[in-house]
Amino acid sequence: MPSVSVTRFYSWDHDALDKYLTRFHELKRVDFEQAKLLFKTFMLVLKRHMLWEEEIVFPAFETKTKIKANGPTAVMRHEHVLIKDALDKLHQKVRERNFDSDEEEHVLLALLAMHGRKEEAMIYPAMDRLMTAGEKEEIFRKMEAFPIEDAGCGCGQQKKSLSVG
């Protein structure tokens, strides 16, 4: 049985997150209620994604590489703070039903793209190289057991994911 690829999974997850935000942008002036649901789902899934990394993936990387302080995961955690700040600014616009959120969306997309490129070029491939199939499977088991509700979005707890079509 082929080993599960951390790189492949997280690349797919990054693409899915981008689609949620893009679809929100397309719908916000046409069907705000649908756009708002997409945004809530996006926010919840993004927060879960970052928690997966911070609580499961990064510690596994640090254990394998013995690099923690001032290493790549420290940079990734700092970027998560920037992403959360940009997400909060966009969330505020959504709460206000303010359709003039293109700038906030652009900032968030740029941060996500920069962050994702670094992870996909370094963190994930290193994990695929350094970890055994069993270790990677354990990471995915922990991720699967991580309830999406634990990510919390502070916006009415949208628990049902919507299709991004």
CNS distance restraints for C-alpha pairs under 8 A (distance, minus, plus):
assign (resid   3 and name CA) (resid 133 and name CA) 4.99 0.50 0.50
assign (resid   3 and name CA) (resid 136 and name CA) 7.66 0.50 0.50
assign (resid   3 and name CA) (resid 137 and name CA) 7.88 0.50 0.50
assign (resid   4 and name CA) (resid 133 and name CA) 6.80 0.50 0.50
assign (resid   4 and name CA) (resid 136 and name CA) 6.55 0.50 0.50
assign (resid   4 and name CA) (resid 137 and name CA) 6.68 0.50 0.50
assign (resid   5 and name CA) (resid   9 and name CA) 6.24 0.50 0.50
assign (resid   5 and name CA) (resid 128 and name CA) 6.15 0.50 0.50
assign (resid   5 and name CA) (resid 136 and name CA) 7.69 0.50 0.50
assign (resid   6 and name CA) (resid  10 and name CA) 6.11 0.50 0.50
assign (resid   6 and name CA) (resid 124 and name CA) 5.62 0.50 0.50
assign (resid   6 and name CA) (resid 125 and name CA) 7.35 0.50 0.50
assign (resid   6 and name CA) (resid 127 and name CA) 6.95 0.50 0.50
assign (resid   6 and name CA) (resid 128 and name CA) 6.07 0.50 0.50
assign (resid   6 and name CA) (resid 136 and name CA) 7.24 0.50 0.50
assign (resid   7 and name CA) (resid  11 and name CA) 5.92 0.50 0.50
assign (resid   7 and name CA) (resid 120 and name CA) 6.20 0.50 0.50
assign (resid   7 and name CA) (resid 124 and name CA) 4.77 0.50 0.50
assign (resid   7 and name CA) (resid 125 and name CA) 5.78 0.50 0.50
assign (resid   7 and name CA) (resid 128 and name CA) 7.03 0.50 0.50
assign (resid   8 and name CA) (resid  12 and name CA) 6.17 0.50 0.50
assign (resid   9 and name CA) (resid  13 and name CA) 6.22 0.50 0.50
assign (resid  10 and name CA) (resid  14 and name CA) 6.00 0.50 0.50
assign (resid  10 and name CA) (resid 120 and name CA) 7.69 0.50 0.50
assign (resid  10 and name CA) (resid 124 and name CA) 7.77 0.50 0.50
assign (resid  11 and name CA) (resid  15 and name CA) 6.29 0.50 0.50
assign (resid  11 and name CA) (resid 116 and name CA) 7.92 0.50 0.50
assign (resid  11 and name CA) (resid 120 and name CA) 6.73 0.50 0.50
assign (resid  12 and name CA) (resid  16 and name CA) 6.23 0.50 0.50
assign (resid  13 and name CA) (resid  17 and name CA) 6.23 0.50 0.50
assign (resid  14 and name CA) (resid  18 and name CA) 6.34 0.50 0.50
assign (resid  14 and name CA) (resid 116 and name CA) 6.89 0.50 0.50
assign (resid  15 and name CA) (resid  19 and name CA) 6.31 0.50 0.50
assign (resid  16 and name CA) (resid  20 and name CA) 6.45 0.50 0.50
assign (resid  17 and name CA) (resid  21 and name CA) 6.52 0.50 0.50
assign (resid  17 and name CA) (resid  42 and name CA) 6.30 0.50 0.50
assign (resid  17 and name CA) (resid  45 and name CA) 7.45 0.50 0.50
assign (resid  17 and name CA) (resid  46 and name CA) 6.77 0.50 0.50
assign (resid  18 and name CA) (resid  22 and name CA) 6.06 0.50 0.50
assign (resid  18 and name CA) (resid 109 and name CA) 7.46 0.50 0.50
assign (resid  19 and name CA) (resid  23 and name CA) 5.92 0.50 0.50
assign (resid  19 and name CA) (resid 164 and name CA) 6.41 0.50 0.50
assign (resid  20 and name CA) (resid  24 and name CA) 6.16 0.50 0.50
assign (resid  20 and name CA) (resid  38 and name CA) 6.26 0.50 0.50
assign (resid  20 and name CA) (resid  39 and name CA) 7.02 0.50 0.50
assign (resid  20 and name CA) (resid  41 and name CA) 7.80 0.50 0.50
assign (resid  20 and name CA) (resid  42 and name CA) 5.58 0.50 0.50
assign (resid  20 and name CA) (resid 164 and name CA) 5.76 0.50 0.50
assign (resid  21 and name CA) (resid  25 and name CA) 6.28 0.50 0.50
assign (resid  21 and name CA) (resid  38 and name CA) 7.69 0.50 0.50
assign (resid  21 and name CA) (resid  39 and name CA) 6.76 0.50 0.50
assign (resid  21 and name CA) (resid  42 and name CA) 6.63 0.50 0.50
assign (resid  21 and name CA) (resid 105 and name CA) 7.76 0.50 0.50
assign (resid  22 and name CA) (resid  26 and name CA) 6.32 0.50 0.50
assign (resid  23 and name CA) (resid  27 and name CA) 6.21 0.50 0.50
assign (resid  23 and name CA) (resid  35 and name CA) 7.44 0.50 0.50
assign (resid  23 and name CA) (resid  38 and name CA) 7.48 0.50 0.50
assign (resid  23 and name CA) (resid 164 and name CA) 6.61 0.50 0.50
assign (resid  24 and name CA) (resid  28 and name CA) 5.79 0.50 0.50
assign (resid  24 and name CA) (resid  35 and name CA) 4.75 0.50 0.50
assign (resid  24 and name CA) (resid  36 and name CA) 7.24 0.50 0.50
assign (resid  24 and name CA) (resid  38 and name CA) 5.90 0.50 0.50
assign (resid  24 and name CA) (resid  39 and name CA) 6.02 0.50 0.50
assign (resid  25 and name CA) (resid  35 and name CA) 7.55 0.50 0.50
assign (resid  25 and name CA) (resid 102 and name CA) 7.81 0.50 0.50
assign (resid  25 and name CA) (resid 105 and name CA) 7.96 0.50 0.50
assign (resid  26 and name CA) (resid  30 and name CA) 7.65 0.50 0.50
assign (resid  27 and name CA) (resid  31 and name CA) 5.37 0.50 0.50
assign (resid  27 and name CA) (resid  32 and name CA) 6.43 0.50 0.50
assign (resid  27 and name CA) (resid  34 and name CA) 7.17 0.50 0.50
assign (resid  27 and name CA) (resid  35 and name CA) 5.23 0.50 0.50
assign (resid  28 and name CA) (resid  32 and name CA) 4.66 0.50 0.50
assign (resid  28 and name CA) (resid  33 and name CA) 7.99 0.50 0.50
assign (resid  28 and name CA) (resid  34 and name CA) 7.88 0.50 0.50
assign (resid  28 and name CA) (resid  35 and name CA) 5.08 0.50 0.50
assign (resid  28 and name CA) (resid  36 and name CA) 7.42 0.50 0.50
assign (resid  28 and name CA) (resid  99 and name CA) 6.47 0.50 0.50
assign (resid  29 and name CA) (resid  99 and name CA) 6.52 0.50 0.50
assign (resid  31 and name CA) (resid  35 and name CA) 6.15 0.50 0.50
assign (resid  32 and name CA) (resid  36 and name CA) 5.86 0.50 0.50
assign (resid  32 and name CA) (resid  97 and name CA) 7.93 0.50 0.50
assign (resid  33 and name CA) (resid  37 and name CA) 6.35 0.50 0.50
assign (resid  34 and name CA) (resid  38 and name CA) 6.29 0.50 0.50
assign (resid  35 and name CA) (resid  39 and name CA) 6.11 0.50 0.50
assign (resid  36 and name CA) (resid  40 and name CA) 6.15 0.50 0.50
assign (resid  36 and name CA) (resid  94 and name CA) 6.88 0.50 0.50
assign (resid  37 and name CA) (resid  41 and name CA) 6.22 0.50 0.50
assign (resid  37 and name CA) (resid 158 and name CA) 7.48 0.50 0.50
assign (resid  37 and name CA) (resid 162 and name CA) 7.62 0.50 0.50
assign (resid  38 and name CA) (resid  42 and name CA) 6.01 0.50 0.50
assign (resid  38 and name CA) (resid 162 and name CA) 6.50 0.50 0.50
assign (resid  38 and name CA) (resid 164 and name CA) 7.69 0.50 0.50
assign (resid  39 and name CA) (resid  43 and name CA) 6.00 0.50 0.50
assign (resid  40 and name CA) (resid  44 and name CA) 6.16 0.50 0.50
assign (resid  40 and name CA) (resid 153 and name CA) 7.13 0.50 0.50
assign (resid  40 and name CA) (resid 155 and name CA) 6.94 0.50 0.50
assign (resid  40 and name CA) (resid 157 and name CA) 7.89 0.50 0.50
assign (resid  40 and name CA) (resid 158 and name CA) 6.15 0.50 0.50
assign (resid  41 and name CA) (resid  45 and name CA) 6.03 0.50 0.50
assign (resid  41 and name CA) (resid 158 and name CA) 6.35 0.50 0.50
assign (resid  41 and name CA) (resid 159 and name CA) 7.69 0.50 0.50
assign (resid  41 and name CA) (resid 160 and name CA) 7.55 0.50 0.50
assign (resid  41 and name CA) (resid 161 and name CA) 5.75 0.50 0.50
assign (resid  41 and name CA) (resid 162 and name CA) 6.85 0.50 0.50
assign (resid  42 and name CA) (resid  46 and name CA) 5.93 0.50 0.50
assign (resid  43 and name CA) (resid  47 and name CA) 6.08 0.50 0.50
assign (resid  43 and name CA) (resid  87 and name CA) 7.55 0.50 0.50
assign (resid  43 and name CA) (resid 153 and name CA) 6.28 0.50 0.50
assign (resid  44 and name CA) (resid  48 and name CA) 6.16 0.50 0.50
assign (resid  44 and name CA) (resid 148 and name CA) 7.33 0.50 0.50
assign (resid  44 and name CA) (resid 149 and name CA) 7.95 0.50 0.50
assign (resid  44 and name CA) (resid 151 and name CA) 6.14 0.50 0.50
assign (resid  44 and name CA) (resid 152 and name CA) 6.17 0.50 0.50
assign (resid  44 and name CA) (resid 153 and name CA) 5.27 0.50 0.50
assign (resid  44 and name CA) (resid 158 and name CA) 7.64 0.50 0.50
assign (resid  45 and name CA) (resid  49 and name CA) 6.01 0.50 0.50
assign (resid  45 and name CA) (resid 148 and name CA) 7.39 0.50 0.50
assign (resid  45 and name CA) (resid 151 and name CA) 7.71 0.50 0.50
assign (resid  46 and name CA) (resid  50 and name CA) 6.28 0.50 0.50
assign (resid  47 and name CA) (resid  51 and name CA) 6.18 0.50 0.50
assign (resid  47 and name CA) (resid 151 and name CA) 5.44 0.50 0.50
assign (resid  47 and name CA) (resid 152 and name CA) 7.41 0.50 0.50
assign (resid  47 and name CA) (resid 153 and name CA) 7.50 0.50 0.50
assign (resid  48 and name CA) (resid  52 and name CA) 6.03 0.50 0.50
assign (resid  48 and name CA) (resid 148 and name CA) 6.23 0.50 0.50
assign (resid  48 and name CA) (resid 150 and name CA) 7.54 0.50 0.50
assign (resid  48 and name CA) (resid 151 and name CA) 4.78 0.50 0.50
assign (resid  49 and name CA) (resid  53 and name CA) 6.41 0.50 0.50
assign (resid  50 and name CA) (resid  54 and name CA) 6.07 0.50 0.50
assign (resid  50 and name CA) (resid  80 and name CA) 7.00 0.50 0.50
assign (resid  51 and name CA) (resid  55 and name CA) 5.70 0.50 0.50
assign (resid  51 and name CA) (resid  56 and name CA) 7.73 0.50 0.50
assign (resid  51 and name CA) (resid 151 and name CA) 7.05 0.50 0.50
assign (resid  52 and name CA) (resid  56 and name CA) 5.34 0.50 0.50
assign (resid  52 and name CA) (resid  57 and name CA) 6.34 0.50 0.50
assign (resid  52 and name CA) (resid 143 and name CA) 6.20 0.50 0.50
assign (resid  52 and name CA) (resid 146 and name CA) 7.87 0.50 0.50
assign (resid  53 and name CA) (resid  57 and name CA) 4.49 0.50 0.50
assign (resid  53 and name CA) (resid  58 and name CA) 5.45 0.50 0.50
assign (resid  54 and name CA) (resid  58 and name CA) 5.46 0.50 0.50
assign (resid  54 and name CA) (resid  59 and name CA) 7.08 0.50 0.50
assign (resid  54 and name CA) (resid  77 and name CA) 7.08 0.50 0.50
assign (resid  55 and name CA) (resid  59 and name CA) 6.52 0.50 0.50
assign (resid  56 and name CA) (resid  60 and name CA) 6.31 0.50 0.50
assign (resid  56 and name CA) (resid 139 and name CA) 6.59 0.50 0.50
assign (resid  56 and name CA) (resid 142 and name CA) 7.25 0.50 0.50
assign (resid  56 and name CA) (resid 143 and name CA) 7.36 0.50 0.50
assign (resid  57 and name CA) (resid  61 and name CA) 6.21 0.50 0.50
assign (resid  57 and name CA) (resid 139 and name CA) 6.93 0.50 0.50
assign (resid  58 and name CA) (resid  62 and name CA) 6.07 0.50 0.50
assign (resid  58 and name CA) (resid  73 and name CA) 6.05 0.50 0.50
assign (resid  59 and name CA) (resid  63 and name CA) 6.08 0.50 0.50
assign (resid  60 and name CA) (resid  64 and name CA) 6.25 0.50 0.50
assign (resid  61 and name CA) (resid  65 and name CA) 6.04 0.50 0.50
assign (resid  61 and name CA) (resid  66 and name CA) 7.96 0.50 0.50
assign (resid  61 and name CA) (resid 123 and name CA) 7.38 0.50 0.50
assign (resid  61 and name CA) (resid 126 and name CA) 7.96 0.50 0.50
assign (resid  61 and name CA) (resid 127 and name CA) 6.32 0.50 0.50
assign (resid  62 and name CA) (resid  66 and name CA) 5.17 0.50 0.50
assign (resid  62 and name CA) (resid  67 and name CA) 5.17 0.50 0.50
assign (resid  62 and name CA) (resid  68 and name CA) 5.47 0.50 0.50
assign (resid  62 and name CA) (resid  73 and name CA) 7.63 0.50 0.50
assign (resid  63 and name CA) (resid  67 and name CA) 7.49 0.50 0.50
assign (resid  64 and name CA) (resid 130 and name CA) 6.98 0.50 0.50
assign (resid  64 and name CA) (resid 131 and name CA) 7.50 0.50 0.50
assign (resid  67 and name CA) (resid  71 and name CA) 5.76 0.50 0.50
assign (resid  68 and name CA) (resid  72 and name CA) 7.64 0.50 0.50
assign (resid  68 and name CA) (resid  73 and name CA) 6.68 0.50 0.50
assign (resid  68 and name CA) (resid  74 and name CA) 6.77 0.50 0.50
assign (resid  69 and name CA) (resid  74 and name CA) 6.42 0.50 0.50
assign (resid  70 and name CA) (resid  74 and name CA) 5.64 0.50 0.50
assign (resid  70 and name CA) (resid  75 and name CA) 7.26 0.50 0.50
assign (resid  71 and name CA) (resid  75 and name CA) 6.74 0.50 0.50
assign (resid  72 and name CA) (resid  76 and name CA) 6.23 0.50 0.50
assign (resid  72 and name CA) (resid 123 and name CA) 7.64 0.50 0.50
assign (resid  73 and name CA) (resid  77 and name CA) 6.05 0.50 0.50
assign (resid  74 and name CA) (resid  78 and name CA) 6.28 0.50 0.50
assign (resid  75 and name CA) (resid  79 and name CA) 6.22 0.50 0.50
assign (resid  76 and name CA) (resid  80 and name CA) 6.21 0.50 0.50
assign (resid  76 and name CA) (resid 115 and name CA) 7.17 0.50 0.50
assign (resid  76 and name CA) (resid 119 and name CA) 7.95 0.50 0.50
assign (resid  77 and name CA) (resid  81 and name CA) 6.62 0.50 0.50
assign (resid  78 and name CA) (resid  82 and name CA) 6.71 0.50 0.50
assign (resid  79 and name CA) (resid  83 and name CA) 6.12 0.50 0.50
assign (resid  79 and name CA) (resid 111 and name CA) 7.84 0.50 0.50
assign (resid  79 and name CA) (resid 115 and name CA) 6.92 0.50 0.50
assign (resid  80 and name CA) (resid  84 and name CA) 6.01 0.50 0.50
assign (resid  81 and name CA) (resid  85 and name CA) 6.23 0.50 0.50
assign (resid  82 and name CA) (resid  86 and name CA) 6.29 0.50 0.50
assign (resid  82 and name CA) (resid 111 and name CA) 7.71 0.50 0.50
assign (resid  83 and name CA) (resid  87 and name CA) 6.00 0.50 0.50
assign (resid  83 and name CA) (resid 108 and name CA) 6.44 0.50 0.50
assign (resid  83 and name CA) (resid 111 and name CA) 6.34 0.50 0.50
assign (resid  83 and name CA) (resid 112 and name CA) 7.04 0.50 0.50
assign (resid  84 and name CA) (resid  88 and name CA) 6.04 0.50 0.50
assign (resid  85 and name CA) (resid  89 and name CA) 6.39 0.50 0.50
assign (resid  86 and name CA) (resid  90 and name CA) 6.38 0.50 0.50
assign (resid  86 and name CA) (resid 104 and name CA) 6.74 0.50 0.50
assign (resid  86 and name CA) (resid 107 and name CA) 6.85 0.50 0.50
assign (resid  86 and name CA) (resid 108 and name CA) 5.52 0.50 0.50
assign (resid  87 and name CA) (resid  91 and name CA) 5.98 0.50 0.50
assign (resid  87 and name CA) (resid 108 and name CA) 6.54 0.50 0.50
assign (resid  88 and name CA) (resid  92 and name CA) 6.15 0.50 0.50
assign (resid  89 and name CA) (resid  93 and name CA) 6.66 0.50 0.50
assign (resid  89 and name CA) (resid 104 and name CA) 6.72 0.50 0.50
assign (resid  90 and name CA) (resid  94 and name CA) 6.40 0.50 0.50
assign (resid  90 and name CA) (resid 101 and name CA) 6.62 0.50 0.50
assign (resid  90 and name CA) (resid 104 and name CA) 5.47 0.50 0.50
assign (resid  90 and name CA) (resid 105 and name CA) 6.68 0.50 0.50
assign (resid  91 and name CA) (resid  95 and name CA) 6.17 0.50 0.50
assign (resid  92 and name CA) (resid  96 and name CA) 6.25 0.50 0.50
assign (resid  93 and name CA) (resid  97 and name CA) 6.12 0.50 0.50
assign (resid  93 and name CA) (resid  98 and name CA) 5.00 0.50 0.50
assign (resid  93 and name CA) (resid  99 and name CA) 7.28 0.50 0.50
assign (resid  93 and name CA) (resid 100 and name CA) 7.71 0.50 0.50
assign (resid  93 and name CA) (resid 101 and name CA) 6.38 0.50 0.50
assign (resid  94 and name CA) (resid  98 and name CA) 5.97 0.50 0.50
assign (resid  94 and name CA) (resid  99 and name CA) 7.50 0.50 0.50
assign (resid 101 and name CA) (resid 105 and name CA) 6.15 0.50 0.50
assign (resid 102 and name CA) (resid 106 and name CA) 6.05 0.50 0.50
assign (resid 103 and name CA) (resid 107 and name CA) 6.21 0.50 0.50
assign (resid 104 and name CA) (resid 108 and name CA) 6.17 0.50 0.50
assign (resid 105 and name CA) (resid 109 and name CA) 6.00 0.50 0.50
assign (resid 106 and name CA) (resid 110 and name CA) 6.05 0.50 0.50
assign (resid 107 and name CA) (resid 111 and name CA) 6.22 0.50 0.50
assign (resid 108 and name CA) (resid 112 and name CA) 6.09 0.50 0.50
assign (resid 109 and name CA) (resid 113 and name CA) 6.00 0.50 0.50
assign (resid 110 and name CA) (resid 114 and name CA) 6.16 0.50 0.50
assign (resid 111 and name CA) (resid 115 and name CA) 5.98 0.50 0.50
assign (resid 112 and name CA) (resid 116 and name CA) 5.79 0.50 0.50
assign (resid 113 and name CA) (resid 117 and name CA) 6.08 0.50 0.50
assign (resid 114 and name CA) (resid 118 and name CA) 6.55 0.50 0.50
assign (resid 115 and name CA) (resid 119 and name CA) 6.40 0.50 0.50
assign (resid 116 and name CA) (resid 120 and name CA) 5.93 0.50 0.50
assign (resid 117 and name CA) (resid 121 and name CA) 5.94 0.50 0.50
assign (resid 118 and name CA) (resid 122 and name CA) 5.98 0.50 0.50
assign (resid 118 and name CA) (resid 123 and name CA) 7.39 0.50 0.50
assign (resid 119 and name CA) (resid 123 and name CA) 4.85 0.50 0.50
assign (resid 119 and name CA) (resid 124 and name CA) 5.98 0.50 0.50
assign (resid 120 and name CA) (resid 124 and name CA) 5.59 0.50 0.50
assign (resid 120 and name CA) (resid 125 and name CA) 6.80 0.50 0.50
assign (resid 121 and name CA) (resid 125 and name CA) 6.61 0.50 0.50
assign (resid 122 and name CA) (resid 126 and name CA) 5.99 0.50 0.50
assign (resid 123 and name CA) (resid 127 and name CA) 6.33 0.50 0.50
assign (resid 124 and name CA) (resid 128 and name CA) 6.26 0.50 0.50
assign (resid 125 and name CA) (resid 129 and name CA) 6.20 0.50 0.50
assign (resid 126 and name CA) (resid 130 and name CA) 5.93 0.50 0.50
assign (resid 127 and name CA) (resid 131 and name CA) 5.54 0.50 0.50
assign (resid 128 and name CA) (resid 132 and name CA) 7.94 0.50 0.50
assign (resid 128 and name CA) (resid 136 and name CA) 7.74 0.50 0.50
assign (resid 131 and name CA) (resid 135 and name CA) 5.82 0.50 0.50
assign (resid 131 and name CA) (resid 136 and name CA) 6.33 0.50 0.50
assign (resid 132 and name CA) (resid 136 and name CA) 6.35 0.50 0.50
assign (resid 133 and name CA) (resid 137 and name CA) 6.11 0.50 0.50
assign (resid 134 and name CA) (resid 138 and name CA) 6.15 0.50 0.50
assign (resid 135 and name CA) (resid 139 and name CA) 6.44 0.50 0.50
assign (resid 136 and name CA) (resid 140 and name CA) 6.44 0.50 0.50
assign (resid 137 and name CA) (resid 141 and name CA) 6.14 0.50 0.50
assign (resid 138 and name CA) (resid 142 and name CA) 6.21 0.50 0.50
assign (resid 139 and name CA) (resid 143 and name CA) 6.24 0.50 0.50
assign (resid 140 and name CA) (resid 144 and name CA) 6.02 0.50 0.50
assign (resid 141 and name CA) (resid 145 and name CA) 6.21 0.50 0.50
assign (resid 142 and name CA) (resid 146 and name CA) 6.29 0.50 0.50
assign (resid 146 and name CA) (resid 150 and name CA) 7.36 0.50 0.50
assign (resid 147 and name CA) (resid 151 and name CA) 7.62 0.50 0.50
assign (resid 148 and name CA) (resid 152 and name CA) 7.52 0.50 0.50
assign (resid 148 and name CA) (resid 159 and name CA) 7.55 0.50 0.50
assign (resid 149 and name CA) (resid 157 and name CA) 7.35 0.50 0.50
assign (resid 149 and name CA) (resid 159 and name CA) 6.80 0.50 0.50
assign (resid 152 and name CA) (resid 157 and name CA) 6.50 0.50 0.50
assign (resid 153 and name CA) (resid 157 and name CA) 6.02 0.50 0.50
assign (resid 153 and name CA) (resid 158 and name CA) 7.84 0.50 0.50
